[in-house]
Amino acid sequence: MFAFDNSYARLPERFYTKMAPKPVAAPEWIALNEELARELGLDPAALRGAPEIFAGNRLPEGADPLAQLYAGHQFGGWSPQLGDGRAILLGEHVHDGRRYDVQLKGSGPTPYSRMGDGRAALGPVIREYVVSEAMAALGLPTTRALAAVRTGEDVLRQEGPQPGAVLTRIAASHIRVGTFQVFASRDDTDALRLLLEHAIVRHAPDAEGPMDLLRHVMRVQADLIARWMGLGFIHGVMNTDNMTISGETIDYGPCAFMETYHPDTVFSSIDQFGRYAWKNQPDIALWNLAQLATSLLPLMGERQTAIAEATEVLDGFRDLYEASWGRVMSAKIGVDDMSLAMELLDIMSEGEGDFTNTFRALTVAPDAARDQVMNRDRFDDWFARWQARDPDGDAMARANPAIIPRNHRVEEAIAAGYAGDLAAFHALNAVLADPWRETEENVAYRRPATAEERVMRTFCGT
């Protein structure tokens, strides 16, 4: 089934706690991602016949299950020990020379659960499955959803009992900024060095030391965040334990895609001060990278010299991000002119334009784009100057999707799932798998929420 070779499990025991998932009462399929299974060299039919593996009731051959240790800054506040509180890494599947973490999320309590039950409710599993696969279809580096199963057990949440579920998450790795932070905070230089070597082999084989790794993480994160900003995506919980070394998006709890554009938009119910608002995400990325740099200082010799070198490296982030953001926005309007692109965003903000539909209309029906904003005179002036630049329609078509996972559609699928009906979940996944075309099947999914449907708050899955 899986071709496991578990390099993280060969690191010293202080990196994790080895333990098996906690079995559940009655595993039952929600979804199996057969396309992803084939990409991983796996047999969908064999996987389909083993829902108990994806619930944690049976370990596949070669698994070496463990819960990873890490720390992190959460909303800027330091948490000295976090770790996998409701997830178990089964192992690392190797296919075509690439290594993939196979993790069960919602698989029971671990030593890092912090009084939690270690389980996941059906709603957060549906959300992560839908949004992570939508991000993949949109071309973003992201963790993936291989499978989701019901557990046959309820979990207790503030809203009351909810059906439980387990998600199987695939990642290039689950090494985070917070993984480095935990060992730096414990003055465990040996563990830091081993983690650095492991991360370089796995993600940056050309790197020659801690600052080279930092440069690599800066590059991939600058590109990732610029690209998700270009889709109107708001992560919602950009804590250091949710920033990966691999450059993949991870953790789809209180995330959301903007409809009406405004740079201050926040959805997360726990982000009360807008720390992770859409416009703040590049600055937060740099803040997180500074925490990674700080964690790497013990590996760099004399401290003041190391600080100076790390500061110089970090000073390059803004240029990296602006270059990526420039590429994103130039593609979205088909013209290499950031002032023109930013002027359009300002018109959209003033005129309550739908982020996705405004850019899409500009791509496929330019004359209709003015209907997306309220200040038509200002838009018409911009439009005339834009058209005079002979925009590249092919670049725009590759940058401006027709469909995104709109919040009300995700919530609709979750509500139906809680009622025992997964049809909305499967229908939503089907249309999101092809986000670049306008079809009769996805007309309703391209429509923004009405006032009654609008979802203004999203919630953490725990």
C-alpha positions in Angstrom: 0.0 0.0 0.0 2.3 2.8 1.2 6.1 2.8 0.6 7.2 4.1 4.0 10.7 5.3 4.8 10.4 7.2 8.0 13.4 9.6 8.3 11.8 11.8 11.0 11.2 8.8 13.2 14.9 8.1 13.1 15.7 11.5 14.8 16.2 11.4 18.6 13.2 10.7 20.8 12.9 14.2 22.1 11.6 15.3 18.7 8.3 13.4 19.1 6.3 10.9 21.1 5.9 7.6 19.4 2.4 6.3 19.7 -0.4 4.8 17.7 -3.7 6.6 16.8 -6.6 5.8 19.1 -9.2 3.5 17.4 -12.7 4.7 16.7 -16.0 3.0 16.9 -17.2 2.7 13.3 -15.0 3.9 10.4 -17.1 5.0 7.4 -16.0 6.8 4.2 -16.6 10.4 3.6 -14.3 10.8 0.7 -11.2 9.2 -0.9 -9.2 11.4 -3.2 -8.5 8.9 -5.9 -6.7 11.4 -8.2 -4.2 12.2 -5.4 -3.9 8.5 -4.6 -2.8 7.9 -8.2 -0.4 10.8 -8.1 1.2 9.2 -5.1 1.5 5.8 -6.8 -1.2 4.3 -4.7 -4.0 1.9 -5.7 -7.4 3.6 -5.1 -9.2 0.3 -5.0 -6.8 -1.0 -2.3 -7.3 2.2 -0.2 -11.0 2.1 -0.7 -11.1 -1.3 0.9 -9.3 -0.1 4.1 -11.2 2.7 5.8 -10.0 1.5 9.1 -6.4 2.6 8.2 -7.6 6.1 7.6 -9.5 6.1 10.9 -6.5 4.9 12.9 -7.9 1.5 13.7 -5.2 -0.4 11.8 -1.6 0.6 11.0 -0.5 0.1 7.4 2.7 -2.0 6.9 5.8 0.1 7.5 4.2 2.8 9.6 6.1 4.2 12.5 3.5 6.5 14.1 4.4 9.5 16.2 3.2 12.9 17.4 5.6 15.7 16.6 6.8 18.2 19.1 7.0 21.9 18.3 6.4 25.3 20.0 5.3 28.6 18.5 4.0 32.2 18.8 0.2 32.2 18.6 -1.1 35.7 17.8 2.2 37.0 18.9 2.2 35.3 22.3 4.8 32.6 23.1 3.7 29.0 23.7 6.7 27.0 24.8 5.2 23.6 24.0 2.5 22.9 21.4 3.0 19.8 19.2 0.5 17.5 17.5 -2.4 17.6 19.9 -4.8 15.7 17.6 -2.6 14.3 14.8 -0.4 11.3 14.3 2.2 11.1 11.6 1.9 7.5 10.2 5.2 7.8 8.2 6.8 9.1 5.1 5.6 7.6 1.8 8.2 7.7 -1.0 7.2 7.8 -4.6 9.3 8.8 -7.7 12.0 10.1 -5.5 9.8 12.4 -3.5 8.9 12.1 0.2 5.4 12.7 1.5 4.2 12.8 5.1 1.0 10.8 5.7 -0.7 12.2 8.8 -4.0 11.4 10.5 -5.7 14.5 11.8 -8.3 14.0 14.5 -6.8 10.7 15.5 -7.0 11.0 19.3 -5.2 12.6 22.3 -1.4 12.9 22.5 0.9 14.3 25.2 0.5 17.6 23.4 -3.3 17.8 23.5 -3.4 20.4 26.3 -6.6 19.1 27.9 -8.2 18.5 24.4 -9.8 15.3 23.2 -7.5 15.0 20.2 -10.5 14.5 17.9 -11.9 16.5 15.0 -15.5 17.2 14.3 -17.0 16.6 10.9 -17.2 20.3 10.0 -13.5 21.2 10.2 -12.6 18.0 8.3 -14.9 19.0 5.5 -13.5 22.6 5.5 -9.9 21.4 5.3 -10.6 18.8 2.6 -12.5 21.3 0.5 -10.1 24.3 0.8 -6.8 22.4 0.6 -7.9 20.6 -2.6 -9.2 23.9 -4.0 -5.9 25.5 -3.3 -4.1 22.6 -5.1 -6.4 23.0 -8.1 -5.6 26.7 -8.1 -1.9 25.8 -8.3 -0.8 26.8 -4.8 1.7 24.8 -2.8 -0.4 23.2 -0.1 -1.0 20.2 2.1 -3.4 17.9 0.5 -6.4 15.8 1.6 -6.1 12.1 0.7 -9.0 10.8 2.6 -11.7 11.6 5.2 -13.7 9.1 7.3 -16.4 9.3 9.9 -15.6 7.8 13.2 -19.0 6.7 14.4 -18.5 8.7 17.6 -19.5 12.2 18.7 -17.1 14.8 19.9 -18.2 17.4 22.4 -17.8 21.1 21.4 -19.3 24.3 22.7 -22.1 23.9 20.2 -22.9 20.5 21.7 -22.2 16.9 20.4 -21.0 16.7 16.8 -20.1 13.8 14.6 -16.4 13.0 14.6 -14.2 12.5 11.6 -10.5 12.0 10.7 -8.7 13.6 7.8 -5.6 12.1 6.1 -3.3 14.9 5.3 -0.4 14.7 2.8 2.5 17.2 3.2 6.0 17.6 1.9 6.7 17.6 5.6 5.2 19.0 8.8 8.4 20.8 9.9 7.5 24.3 11.0 9.1 27.4 12.3 7.9 26.3 15.6 9.8 23.0 15.4 13.0 25.0 15.4 11.7 27.3 18.1 11.1 24.6 20.6 14.7 23.4 20.6 16.1 26.9 20.6 14.0 27.8 23.6 15.3 24.7 25.4 19.0 25.6 24.5 19.2 22.2 22.8 21.8 23.0 20.2 22.4 19.4 19.3 18.7 18.9 18.4 18.7 22.2 16.5 21.7 21.0 14.4 20.1 17.7 13.7 16.8 19.4 12.7 18.7 21.8 10.4 20.5 19.0 8.7 17.2 17.0 8.3 15.4 20.1 6.9 18.2 20.9 4.4 18.3 17.3 3.1 14.5 17.2 2.8 13.8 20.7 1.5 16.9 22.7 0.5 19.6 20.3 -0.6 21.8 23.1 -2.0 21.8 25.0 1.3 25.1 25.1 3.1 24.1 26.2 6.6 21.5 27.9 8.7 21.4 31.2 6.7 21.0 29.3 3.4 18.0 27.5 4.9 16.6 30.8 6.0 17.0 32.2 2.5 15.3 29.2 1.1 12.3 29.5 3.5 12.1 33.2 2.7 11.9 32.6 -1.0 9.2 29.9 -0.9 7.1 31.8 1.7 7.4 35.1 -0.2 6.2 33.4 -3.3 3.4 31.4 -1.5 1.9 34.4 0.3 2.0 36.7 -2.8 0.2 34.0 -4.7 -2.5 33.4 -2.1 -2.9 37.2 -1.7 -3.6 37.3 -5.4 -6.6 34.9 -4.8 -8.0 37.0 -2.0 -7.1 34.3 0.5 -6.8 35.0 4.2 -5.1 32.3 6.2 -6.6 33.4 9.5 -4.0 31.9 11.9 -0.5 32.6 10.6 1.2 31.6 13.9 4.8 30.4 13.7 3.6 26.8 14.3 1.5 27.2 11.1 4.4 28.3 8.8 6.2 25.4 7.1 9.8 25.1 6.1 8.6 23.5 2.8 6.6 26.5 1.7 3.3 24.7 1.7 0.1 26.3 3.1 -0.9 24.4 6.2 -3.9 24.5 8.6 -7.2 25.5 7.1 -9.1 26.4 10.3 -10.4 29.9 10.2 -9.3 30.6 6.7 -11.5 32.3 4.1 -11.5 33.8 0.6 -12.6 37.4 0.3 -15.7 38.3 -1.7 -16.1 42.1 -1.4 -12.5 43.4 -1.5 -11.1 45.4 1.4 -7.5 45.2 2.5 -8.5 45.2 6.2 -10.7 42.1 5.9 -10.6 39.6 8.7 -12.7 36.5 9.1 -11.2 34.5 12.0 -13.3 34.6 15.1 -10.2 34.6 17.3 -8.4 37.4 15.4 -10.0 40.2 17.4 -7.4 42.9 16.5 -6.8 42.1 12.8 -3.3 40.8 13.2 -3.8 38.4 10.3 -6.0 40.7 8.1 -5.5 40.3 4.3 -3.1 43.2 4.0 -1.0 42.2 7.0 0.0 38.8 5.8 3.3 39.8 4.2 4.4 41.6 7.4 3.4 38.6 9.5 5.4 36.3 7.3 8.5 38.5 7.9 7.8 38.5 11.6 7.6 34.7 11.6 10.8 34.4 9.6 12.5 36.6 12.2 11.5 34.0 14.8 13.1 31.3 12.6 16.3 33.4 12.3 16.4 33.9 16.0 16.1 30.1 16.5 19.0 29.5 14.2 21.4 31.9 15.9 22.9 29.3 18.2 24.2 27.4 15.1 26.0 30.5 13.8 28.9 31.2 16.1 29.5 34.5 17.8 26.1 36.0 18.6 26.5 39.6 17.6 28.0 38.6 14.2 25.2 36.1 13.8 22.6 38.7 14.5 24.1 41.0 12.0 24.1 38.3 9.3 20.6 37.2 10.0 19.3 40.8 9.9 21.0 41.3 6.6 19.3 38.2 5.2 15.9 39.2 6.6 16.2 42.6 5.1 15.9 40.9 1.7 12.5 39.6 2.3 10.6 42.7 1.3 12.3 42.7 -2.2 11.5 39.0 -2.6 7.9 39.5 -1.7 7.5 42.6 -3.8 8.9 40.8 -6.8 6.5 37.9 -6.3 3.6 40.3 -5.7 4.5 42.2 -8.8 4.4 39.0 -10.9 1.1 38.1 -9.5 -0.6 41.4 -10.0 0.9 41.9 -13.5 -0.5 38.6 -14.5 -3.9 39.5 -13.0 -4.3 42.7 -15.1 -2.1 41.5 -18.0 0.1 44.6 -17.8 3.4 45.0 -16.0 2.4 48.1 -14.1 2.0 47.9 -10.3 0.6 51.4 -10.0 -2.2 50.5 -12.4 -2.8 47.2 -10.5 -3.0 48.9 -7.2 -5.2 51.6 -8.5 -7.7 48.9 -9.5 -7.6 47.5 -6.0 -8.3 50.9 -4.6 -11.3 51.3 -7.0 -12.5 47.9 -5.9 -12.2 48.7 -2.2 -14.0 52.0 -2.7 -16.7 50.4 -4.9 -17.2 47.1 -3.1 -16.0 45.0 -6.0 -16.0 41.2 -5.6 -12.3 40.2 -5.6 -12.6 37.1 -7.8 -15.4 38.2 -10.1 -13.9 41.7 -10.9 -10.7 40.2 -12.1 -12.5 37.4 -13.9 -14.8 39.8 -15.7 -11.8 41.9 -16.7 -10.4 38.7 -18.2 -13.4 37.2 -20.1 -15.8 40.2 -20.6 -13.9 43.4 -20.0 -16.8 45.7 -20.8 -18.8 44.0 -18.0 -16.2 44.5 -15.4 -17.5 48.0 -14.6 -20.7 46.3 -13.3 -18.6 44.8 -10.4 -17.8 48.2 -8.8 -19.9 51.2 -7.7 -17.7 54.1 -8.8 -18.2 53.7 -12.5 -16.7 57.0 -13.5 -13.4 56.3 -11.8 -13.4 52.7 -13.2 -14.0 54.0 -16.7 -11.0 56.3 -16.5 -8.8 53.4 -15.3 -10.3 51.0 -17.9 -9.4 53.3 -20.8 -5.8 53.6 -19.6 -5.6 49.9 -19.0 -7.0 48.9 -22.5 -4.5 51.3 -24.1 -1.7 49.1 -22.7 -2.9 46.1 -24.7 -3.2 43.7 -21.8 -2.1 40.0 -22.1 -5.3 38.0 -22.0 -3.5 34.7 -21.9 -1.6 35.7 -18.7 -4.9 37.0 -17.2 -6.7 33.7 -18.0 -4.0 31.8 -16.1 -4.2 34.1 -13.1 -7.9 34.8 -12.6 -10.0 31.8 -11.7 -13.7 31.6 -12.3 -14.4 29.9 -9.1 -13.1 29.8 -5.5 -14.4 28.0 -2.4 -16.7 30.8 -1.3 -17.4 30.8 2.4 -21.2 30.3 2.2 -20.7 27.3 -0.1 -18.3 25.7 2.3 -20.6 26.4 5.2 -23.5 25.0 3.2 -21.5 21.7 2.7 -20.7 21.6 6.4 -24.3 22.1 7.5 -25.5 19.5 5.1 -22.8 17.1 6.3 -24.0 17.5 9.9 -27.5 16.7 8.7 -26.2 13.4 7.2 -26.1 14.6 3.5 -22.7 14.7 1.8 -24.0 15.6 -1.6 -23.2 19.3 -1.3 -19.7 18.4 -0.2 -19.1 16.2 -3.2 -20.7 18.7 -5.6 -18.5 21.5 -4.3 -15.3 19.4 -4.6 -16.3 18.6 -8.2 -16.6 22.2 -9.3 -13.6 23.4 -7.4 -11.4 20.8 -9.1 -11.7 22.8 -12.4 -11.6 26.4 -11.2 -10.4 28.0 -14.5 -13.5 27.4 -16.7 -16.9 28.9 -16.6 -19.5 26.1 -17.0 -23.2 25.5 -16.6 -22.4 23.3 -13.6 -20.5 26.1 -11.7 -22.7 29.1 -12.4 -24.2 29.1 -9.0 -20.8 28.6 -7.3 -19.5 31.7 -9.0 -22.2 33.9 -7.4 -21.2 35.9 -4.3 -23.2 35.4 -1.1 -26.4 37.3 -0.6 -26.8 39.3 2.5 -28.6 36.4 4.1 -25.9 33.9 3.1 -22.9 36.0 4.0 -20.4 34.3 6.4 -18.4 36.9 8.3 -16.7 34.7 10.9 -14.8 31.5 10.5 -13.6 29.3 13.4 -10.6 27.2 14.5 -11.2 23.5 14.1 -10.2 22.7 17.6 
